[in-house]
Amino acid sequence: TIVGGEKRQINVNLHPEQLKAYGLTASDVERALRSNNLQTPGGTLKTGVTDYTIRTRGRVTDVAEIARIAVLT
């Protein structure tokens, strides 16, 4: 059963000339965005008879966070 959540989309417009100036490709940008915008299960915590699901927060919540993602180091 899937509960909660909302569909969202943030479009990223690339400038080929700027990418080329930095020696980057569109694939480099895509790879960086995919690897830095993940939300993964963190396991469960059991307290007595209650189980809590733990998740790691790794998804960007606004455009400013995308701007801080390093594409290449």
C-alpha positions as CSV (number, residue, x, y, z in Angstrom):
1,T,0.0,0.0,0.0
2,I,1.4,3.4,-1.0
3,V,0.4,6.3,1.3
4,G,1.2,10.0,1.2
5,G,3.4,11.8,-1.1
6,E,2.7,14.0,-4.0
7,K,3.7,14.1,-7.6
8,R,6.2,16.9,-8.5
9,Q,8.4,17.9,-11.3
10,I,11.2,20.4,-11.5
11,N,12.5,21.1,-15.0
12,V,16.2,21.8,-15.4
13,N,17.2,23.8,-18.6
14,L,20.7,23.3,-19.8
15,H,22.9,25.7,-21.8
16,P,25.1,23.6,-24.2
17,E,27.7,26.4,-24.5
18,Q,28.1,26.7,-20.7
19,L,28.3,22.9,-20.3
20,K,31.0,22.7,-23.0
21,A,33.0,25.5,-21.3
22,Y,33.1,23.5,-18.1
23,G,33.8,20.2,-20.0
24,L,30.5,18.7,-19.0
25,T,27.8,16.9,-20.8
26,A,24.0,16.6,-20.3
27,S,24.6,13.1,-19.0
28,D,27.0,14.4,-16.3
29,V,24.2,16.7,-15.1
30,E,21.6,14.0,-15.2
31,R,23.8,11.6,-13.2
32,A,24.5,14.2,-10.6
33,L,20.8,15.0,-10.2
34,R,19.8,11.4,-10.0
35,S,22.4,10.5,-7.4
36,N,21.7,13.5,-5.2
37,N,17.9,13.4,-5.3
38,L,17.1,10.1,-3.6
39,Q,14.9,9.1,-0.7
40,T,15.7,5.7,0.6
41,P,14.3,3.4,3.3
42,G,16.3,3.6,6.5
43,G,14.9,0.5,8.2
44,T,12.5,0.1,11.1
45,L,12.5,0.9,14.8
46,K,10.6,-1.3,17.2
47,T,9.5,0.1,20.5
48,G,7.5,-2.4,22.5
49,V,4.6,-3.4,20.3
50,T,5.0,-0.4,17.9
51,D,7.1,-0.5,14.7
52,Y,8.2,2.8,13.2
53,T,9.4,3.0,9.6
54,I,12.5,5.2,9.2
55,R,13.4,6.9,6.0
56,T,16.4,9.0,4.9
57,R,15.6,12.4,3.5
58,G,17.6,13.1,0.4
59,R,15.1,14.6,-2.0
60,V,15.4,18.2,-3.0
61,T,12.5,20.3,-1.9
62,D,13.1,23.5,-3.9
63,V,15.1,24.9,-6.9
64,A,17.7,26.4,-4.7
65,E,18.8,23.0,-3.4
66,I,19.3,21.8,-7.0
67,A,21.6,24.8,-7.6
68,R,23.8,23.5,-4.8
69,I,24.3,20.0,-6.3
70,A,27.9,19.5,-7.5
71,V,27.9,18.1,-11.0
72,L,31.7,17.3,-11.0
73,T,34.4,17.5,-8.4
